[in-house]
Amino acid sequence: MVALDGHEIGVLENVRYEKHADHPDDILIRRRHLFRDRYATVSFEDVANVDPEGERVYLAVPSNIVQWRRGSV
């Protein structure tokens, strides 16, 4: 997962389908920080591009907008 400002912010952990059947509603991001996992959820609308060959998801928001939380999913 790469934010708009070019920072690699984590890995794709899960996608959530709640309201839409054709695309996910939310994307769960996980990053490792000092031996602990942190999670953030971004809306599918915040995805700018997907590079399947490079296995990268590019977001349309900068990294400082992503709100992280500790703990499990």
WOZI-V968341 format. One record per backbone hydrogen bond with DSSP energy under -1.0 kcal/mol. NH is the residue of the N-H (numbers start at 1). CO is the residue of the C=O. E is the energy in kcal/mol with one decimal. If there is no record, write none. Layout:
((NH,CO,E) (NH,CO,E))
This chain:
((2,57,-3.0) (3,7,-2.8) (4,61,-2.6) (6,3,-2.0) (9,1,-2.1) (11,30,-3.0) (13,28,-3.0) (14,28,-1.3) (16,26,-2.6) (25,16,-3.1) (26,16,-1.4) (27,42,-2.9) (28,14,-3.0) (29,40,-3.3) (30,11,-2.8) (31,38,-2.4) (33,36,-3.6) (36,33,-1.1) (38,31,-2.8) (39,69,-3.0) (40,29,-2.0) (42,27,-2.4) (44,25,-2.1) (46,43,-1.7) (47,44,-1.8) (48,58,-2.9) (49,58,-1.8) (51,56,-3.1) (56,51,-2.0) (58,49,-3.1) (59,2,-3.3) (60,46,-3.7) (65,62,-1.5) (69,39,-2.2))
